[in-house]
Amino acid sequence: MKALIIDDERMARREMRRLLEAHPEIEIVGEADSGHAALSLLPSLKPDVFFLDIQMPEMDGFEFVNAMGEYSPQIIFCTAYDAHALRAFEVNAVDYLLKPVDPERLAAAVQRLHDTPPSDTAMQDETPLRETDRVLLKGEQRTWFLPVRSIYLLQSEGNYTHVFFEGGKVLLPRSLAALEQRLNLPIFFRANRAQLINTRAITNVAEWFNGGLQVTLASGDKVEISRRQAALFRKQKGL
């Protein structure tokens, strides 16, 4: 795994390098003393994991995460403060280490890197997704890292698509057809021309007009399955 150490304190970066010598599977490909410096290194280094400080001048660790765009490596926060732990895990950090970093805690964090599939990806690329993958979704005010399975509805709006998930929604500049190709998974089903649903989110199925179906999702949203798609749905689900 290629690692980038991001910390405004030189001694902290040196100490992290020393500690990581015990983990030969981690290759340190670079260091950065600020979020801005780290952003400039991403295209060339393409790190798999960040060892990231939080409190840094000009751009803190969370601002850096929001600014990194399509890049979504795994993140281990390394900070002197425990007040940010909850927020760190809201952005799906692998671990949250307090300075001075304990070697045993670091070893546990590195093990979590092995246990977590390196599959975070932005929904804007073309890579087929697996149910165990996580995706990066950028809204106007915040960014989410979330499991594919937490997406329960995709709804077309011209060449854009509303993506609904547990905890929010975003509007992506991608067609529903393009996203359907990426989400070519058994849990997703094209209900009609404009909507793709996660069948695991269905709480109720009712007969509807002209041989169609109406399903209710756990969110409370009701989605009509067209007559043509209803026949396929019944066959797949044994209805």
C-alpha positions as a Markdown table, in Angstrom:
| # | Residue | x | y | z |
|---|---|---|---|---|
| 1 | Met | 0.0 | 0.0 | 0.0 |
| 2 | Lys | 1.3 | 3.4 | -1.0 |
| 3 | Ala | 1.1 | 5.9 | 1.9 |
| 4 | Leu | 1.2 | 9.7 | 2.1 |
| 5 | Ile | 1.9 | 11.3 | 5.5 |
| 6 | Ile | 0.2 | 14.6 | 5.9 |
| 7 | Asp | 1.2 | 16.7 | 9.0 |
| 8 | Asp | 2.4 | 20.2 | 9.5 |
| 9 | Glu | 4.9 | 19.1 | 12.1 |
| 10 | Arg | 8.2 | 17.7 | 10.8 |
| 11 | Met | 8.9 | 15.7 | 13.9 |
| 12 | Ala | 5.5 | 14.1 | 13.7 |
| 13 | Arg | 6.1 | 13.1 | 10.1 |
| 14 | Arg | 9.5 | 11.6 | 11.1 |
| 15 | Glu | 8.0 | 9.7 | 14.0 |
| 16 | Met | 5.3 | 8.2 | 11.7 |
| 17 | Arg | 8.0 | 7.1 | 9.3 |
| 18 | Arg | 9.9 | 5.4 | 12.1 |
| 19 | Leu | 6.8 | 3.6 | 13.4 |
| 20 | Leu | 5.8 | 2.4 | 9.9 |
| 21 | Glu | 9.2 | 0.8 | 9.5 |
| 22 | Ala | 7.7 | -2.1 | 11.4 |
| 23 | His | 5.1 | -2.5 | 8.6 |
| 24 | Pro | 6.9 | -3.3 | 5.3 |
| 25 | Glu | 3.6 | -3.7 | 3.5 |
| 26 | Ile | 3.2 | 0.1 | 3.8 |
| 27 | Glu | 5.3 | 2.0 | 1.3 |
| 28 | Ile | 5.7 | 5.7 | 2.2 |
| 29 | Val | 5.7 | 7.5 | -1.2 |
| 30 | Gly | 5.7 | 11.0 | 0.1 |
| 31 | Glu | 5.1 | 13.6 | 2.8 |
| 32 | Ala | 3.2 | 16.9 | 2.9 |
| 33 | Asp | 3.3 | 19.6 | 5.5 |
| 34 | Ser | -0.2 | 21.0 | 4.5 |
| 35 | Gly | -3.4 | 20.1 | 2.9 |
| 36 | His | -2.6 | 22.2 | -0.1 |
| 37 | Ala | 0.8 | 20.5 | -0.6 |
| 38 | Ala | -0.9 | 17.1 | -0.3 |
| 39 | Leu | -3.4 | 18.0 | -3.0 |
| 40 | Ser | -0.7 | 18.8 | -5.5 |
| 41 | Leu | 0.9 | 15.4 | -4.9 |
| 42 | Leu | -2.2 | 13.2 | -5.4 |
| 43 | Pro | -2.1 | 13.0 | -9.2 |
| 44 | Ser | 1.5 | 11.8 | -9.3 |
| 45 | Leu | 1.7 | 9.7 | -6.2 |
| 46 | Lys | -1.8 | 8.1 | -6.2 |
| 47 | Pro | -1.6 | 7.0 | -2.6 |
| 48 | Asp | -3.7 | 4.2 | -1.2 |
| 49 | Val | -3.8 | 5.5 | 2.3 |
| 50 | Phe | -3.3 | 8.8 | 4.2 |
| 51 | Phe | -1.9 | 9.2 | 7.6 |
| 52 | Leu | -3.6 | 12.5 | 8.2 |
| 53 | Asp | -3.3 | 15.2 | 10.9 |
| 54 | Ile | -6.5 | 17.2 | 11.6 |
| 55 | Gln | -5.4 | 20.5 | 13.0 |
| 56 | Met | -3.2 | 22.2 | 10.3 |
| 57 | Pro | -3.0 | 25.8 | 9.3 |
| 58 | Glu | -5.0 | 27.1 | 6.3 |
| 59 | Met | -6.7 | 23.7 | 5.5 |
| 60 | Asp | -7.5 | 21.2 | 8.3 |
| 61 | Gly | -7.7 | 17.5 | 7.7 |
| 62 | Phe | -11.5 | 17.5 | 7.1 |
| 63 | Glu | -11.3 | 20.4 | 4.6 |
| 64 | Phe | -8.6 | 18.4 | 2.8 |
| 65 | Val | -10.8 | 15.3 | 2.6 |
| 66 | Asn | -13.6 | 17.5 | 1.1 |
| 67 | Ala | -11.2 | 19.1 | -1.4 |
| 68 | Met | -9.6 | 16.0 | -2.8 |
| 69 | Gly | -12.3 | 15.4 | -5.3 |
| 70 | Glu | -12.2 | 12.1 | -7.1 |
| 71 | Tyr | -9.4 | 10.7 | -5.0 |
| 72 | Ser | -10.6 | 8.6 | -2.1 |
| 73 | Pro | -7.8 | 6.6 | -0.4 |
| 74 | Gln | -8.3 | 5.1 | 2.9 |
| 75 | Ile | -7.7 | 7.5 | 5.8 |
| 76 | Ile | -6.1 | 7.0 | 9.2 |
| 77 | Phe | -6.3 | 10.2 | 11.2 |
| 78 | Cys | -3.3 | 10.9 | 13.6 |
| 79 | Thr | -4.0 | 13.8 | 15.9 |
| 80 | Ala | -3.3 | 15.1 | 19.4 |
| 81 | Tyr | -7.0 | 15.8 | 20.0 |
| 82 | Asp | -9.8 | 13.3 | 20.7 |
| 83 | Ala | -12.6 | 15.8 | 20.1 |
| 84 | His | -12.9 | 15.0 | 16.4 |
| 85 | Ala | -13.3 | 11.2 | 16.6 |
| 86 | Leu | -17.0 | 11.1 | 15.8 |
| 87 | Arg | -16.6 | 13.4 | 12.8 |
| 88 | Ala | -13.7 | 11.3 | 11.6 |
| 89 | Phe | -15.7 | 8.1 | 11.4 |
| 90 | Glu | -18.6 | 10.0 | 9.7 |
| 91 | Val | -16.2 | 10.3 | 6.7 |
| 92 | Asn | -15.4 | 6.6 | 7.0 |
| 93 | Ala | -11.9 | 6.9 | 8.4 |
| 94 | Val | -10.3 | 3.5 | 8.9 |
| 95 | Asp | -9.0 | 4.5 | 12.3 |
| 96 | Tyr | -8.3 | 7.5 | 14.6 |
| 97 | Leu | -5.0 | 7.5 | 16.4 |
| 98 | Leu | -4.0 | 9.9 | 19.2 |
| 99 | Lys | -0.5 | 11.3 | 19.4 |
| 100 | Pro | 1.9 | 10.1 | 20.6 |
| 101 | Val | 1.0 | 7.2 | 18.5 |
| 102 | Asp | 1.2 | 3.8 | 20.3 |
| 103 | Pro | 2.9 | 1.2 | 18.1 |
| 104 | Glu | 0.2 | -1.4 | 19.1 |
| 105 | Arg | -2.6 | 0.9 | 18.1 |
| 106 | Leu | -0.8 | 1.6 | 14.8 |
| 107 | Ala | -0.5 | -2.1 | 14.2 |
| 108 | Ala | -4.3 | -2.5 | 14.7 |
| 109 | Ala | -5.0 | 0.4 | 12.3 |
| 110 | Val | -2.7 | -1.2 | 9.6 |
| 111 | Gln | -4.6 | -4.5 | 10.1 |
| 112 | Arg | -7.8 | -2.6 | 9.5 |
| 113 | Leu | -6.4 | -1.5 | 6.2 |
| 114 | His | -6.0 | -5.1 | 5.2 |
| 115 | Asp | -9.5 | -6.0 | 6.4 |
| 116 | Thr | -11.1 | -3.1 | 4.5 |
| 117 | Pro | -11.3 | -3.6 | 0.7 |
| 118 | Pro | -9.4 | -0.8 | -1.1 |
| 119 | Ser | -12.6 | -0.1 | -3.1 |
| 120 | Asp | -13.6 | 3.5 | -2.4 |
| 121 | Thr | -14.3 | 5.2 | -5.7 |
| 122 | Ala | -16.1 | 8.2 | -7.1 |
| 123 | Met | -19.4 | 7.6 | -8.8 |
| 124 | Gln | -18.1 | 9.7 | -11.7 |
| 125 | Asp | -15.8 | 7.0 | -13.2 |
| 126 | Glu | -16.8 | 3.9 | -15.1 |
| 127 | Thr | -15.6 | 1.1 | -12.9 |
| 128 | Pro | -18.2 | -1.6 | -12.2 |
| 129 | Leu | -19.2 | -1.6 | -8.5 |
| 130 | Arg | -19.6 | -4.4 | -6.1 |
| 131 | Glu | -22.0 | -4.5 | -3.2 |
| 132 | Thr | -19.1 | -4.3 | -0.7 |
| 133 | Asp | -17.6 | -1.2 | -2.3 |
| 134 | Arg | -17.9 | 2.3 | -0.9 |
| 135 | Val | -18.4 | 5.3 | -3.1 |
| 136 | Leu | -17.6 | 9.0 | -2.7 |
| 137 | Leu | -20.6 | 11.3 | -3.4 |
| 138 | Lys | -20.0 | 15.1 | -3.4 |
| 139 | Gly | -22.9 | 17.4 | -2.6 |
| 140 | Glu | -23.0 | 21.1 | -2.5 |
| 141 | Gln | -22.3 | 21.3 | 1.2 |
| 142 | Arg | -20.6 | 18.1 | 2.1 |
| 143 | Thr | -19.0 | 14.9 | 0.9 |
| 144 | Trp | -20.1 | 11.3 | 1.8 |
| 145 | Phe | -18.2 | 8.0 | 1.7 |
| 146 | Leu | -20.8 | 5.4 | 1.9 |
| 147 | Pro | -21.5 | 1.7 | 1.1 |
| 148 | Val | -23.1 | 1.0 | -2.3 |
| 149 | Arg | -25.8 | -1.0 | -0.4 |
| 150 | Ser | -26.9 | 2.2 | 1.4 |
| 151 | Ile | -28.2 | 3.7 | -1.9 |
| 152 | Tyr | -31.9 | 2.9 | -2.1 |
| 153 | Leu | -33.1 | 4.9 | -5.0 |
| 154 | Leu | -31.8 | 6.6 | -8.2 |
| 155 | Gln | -34.1 | 8.9 | -10.1 |
| 156 | Ser | -33.4 | 10.4 | -13.5 |
| 157 | Glu | -33.7 | 14.1 | -14.3 |
| 158 | Gly | -32.6 | 14.6 | -17.9 |
| 159 | Asn | -28.9 | 14.0 | -18.1 |
| 160 | Tyr | -28.6 | 14.2 | -14.3 |
| 161 | Thr | -29.6 | 11.6 | -11.6 |
| 162 | His | -30.7 | 12.1 | -8.0 |
| 163 | Val | -29.1 | 9.5 | -5.8 |
| 164 | Phe | -30.9 | 8.8 | -2.5 |
| 165 | Phe | -29.1 | 7.1 | 0.3 |
| 166 | Glu | -29.4 | 6.6 | 4.0 |
| 167 | Gly | -28.7 | 10.1 | 5.4 |
| 168 | Gly | -29.1 | 12.3 | 2.3 |
| 169 | Lys | -29.2 | 12.7 | -1.4 |
| 170 | Val | -27.0 | 14.2 | -4.1 |
| 171 | Leu | -27.6 | 15.2 | -7.8 |
| 172 | Leu | -24.9 | 13.7 | -10.1 |
| 173 | Pro | -24.1 | 14.9 | -13.6 |
| 174 | Arg | -24.6 | 11.3 | -14.9 |
| 175 | Ser | -27.5 | 9.7 | -16.7 |
| 176 | Leu | -29.4 | 7.0 | -15.0 |
| 177 | Ala | -28.4 | 4.5 | -17.7 |
| 178 | Ala | -24.7 | 5.2 | -17.1 |
| 179 | Leu | -25.1 | 4.7 | -13.3 |
| 180 | Glu | -27.2 | 1.5 | -13.9 |
| 181 | Gln | -24.3 | 0.0 | -15.8 |
| 182 | Arg | -22.0 | 0.7 | -12.8 |
| 183 | Leu | -24.7 | -0.7 | -10.4 |
| 184 | Asn | -25.2 | -3.9 | -12.4 |
| 185 | Leu | -25.9 | -5.8 | -9.2 |
| 186 | Pro | -28.7 | -8.2 | -8.1 |
| 187 | Ile | -29.9 | -5.8 | -5.4 |
| 188 | Phe | -30.7 | -3.1 | -7.9 |
| 189 | Phe | -33.7 | -3.2 | -10.2 |
| 190 | Arg | -34.9 | -0.8 | -13.0 |
| 191 | Ala | -38.5 | -0.1 | -11.9 |
| 192 | Asn | -39.3 | 2.2 | -14.8 |
| 193 | Arg | -37.7 | 4.5 | -17.3 |
| 194 | Ala | -36.8 | 7.0 | -14.6 |
| 195 | Gln | -36.1 | 5.1 | -11.4 |
| 196 | Leu | -33.7 | 2.4 | -10.2 |
| 197 | Ile | -34.4 | 0.9 | -6.8 |
| 198 | Asn | -32.5 | -1.2 | -4.2 |
| 199 | Thr | -34.8 | -4.2 | -3.7 |
| 200 | Arg | -33.5 | -4.7 | -0.2 |
| 201 | Ala | -35.1 | -1.4 | 0.8 |
| 202 | Ile | -38.6 | -2.6 | -0.2 |
| 203 | Thr | -41.0 | -2.9 | 2.7 |
| 204 | Asn | -44.3 | -3.4 | 0.8 |
| 205 | Val | -45.4 | -4.6 | -2.7 |
| 206 | Ala | -48.9 | -3.8 | -4.0 |
| 207 | Glu | -50.7 | -4.5 | -7.3 |
| 208 | Trp | -51.1 | -1.3 | -9.4 |
| 209 | Phe | -52.7 | -0.1 | -12.5 |
| 210 | Asn | -52.5 | -2.0 | -15.9 |
| 211 | Gly | -50.6 | -4.9 | -14.4 |
| 212 | Gly | -47.9 | -2.9 | -12.7 |
| 213 | Leu | -46.8 | -2.8 | -9.1 |
| 214 | Gln | -46.2 | -0.2 | -6.5 |
| 215 | Val | -43.5 | -0.7 | -4.0 |
| 216 | Thr | -42.9 | 1.2 | -0.8 |
| 217 | Leu | -39.3 | 1.7 | 0.4 |
| 218 | Ala | -38.1 | 1.9 | 3.9 |
| 219 | Ser | -37.6 | 5.6 | 3.4 |
| 220 | Gly | -41.4 | 5.9 | 2.8 |
| 221 | Asp | -40.9 | 6.6 | -0.9 |
| 222 | Lys | -43.4 | 4.9 | -3.2 |
| 223 | Val | -42.2 | 3.8 | -6.6 |
| 224 | Glu | -44.2 | 2.4 | -9.5 |
| 225 | Ile | -42.9 | -0.6 | -11.3 |
| 226 | Ser | -44.1 | -0.5 | -14.9 |
| 227 | Arg | -46.1 | -3.3 | -16.4 |
| 228 | Arg | -43.2 | -4.6 | -18.4 |
| 229 | Gln | -40.8 | -4.5 | -15.5 |
| 230 | Ala | -43.4 | -5.9 | -13.1 |
| 231 | Ala | -43.5 | -9.1 | -15.1 |
| 232 | Leu | -39.7 | -9.5 | -14.7 |
| 233 | Phe | -39.9 | -8.5 | -11.0 |
| 234 | Arg | -42.5 | -11.1 | -10.3 |
| 235 | Lys | -40.4 | -13.8 | -12.0 |
| 236 | Gln | -37.2 | -12.8 | -10.2 |
| 237 | Lys | -38.9 | -12.6 | -6.8 |
| 238 | Gly | -41.2 | -15.6 | -7.3 |
| 239 | Leu | -44.4 | -13.6 | -6.9 |
